[in-house]
Amino acid sequence: MGPYSEKKQWERAGAIKRLLENNPQLDDYMKSIWQRKLRELALSEDEYNLRVREIFSRVKKWNYA
C-alpha cells in the first residue's frame, strides 16, 4: 500500500466498473464481491490511512534475533 492518491482510487473504481459491465461470465457471487470492493474504496486520505493502520496493526512483527 502506498500513499493515498485520489487519482489512483478513481482508476481502481473505473477498472472495477469495467470488469462488472464487460464480463458477462461473472457469476452472481463474484459480482457481489467486486460490487462490495467498489463500494468500500476509500474516498478520502483520512479513511485510507485509517484502513492502512488497521491492516498493519494486525500484522505480527518478525523476530529476527
VENDA-V104198 format. One record per helix or strand of 3 or more residues. SS is the DSSP state (H for helix, E for strand). FROM is the first residue (numbers start at 0). TO is the last residue. If there is no record, write none. Layout:
ss=SS from=FROM to=TO
ss=SS from=FROM to=TO
//
This chain:
ss=H from=5 to=21
ss=H from=27 to=38
ss=H from=44 to=56
//
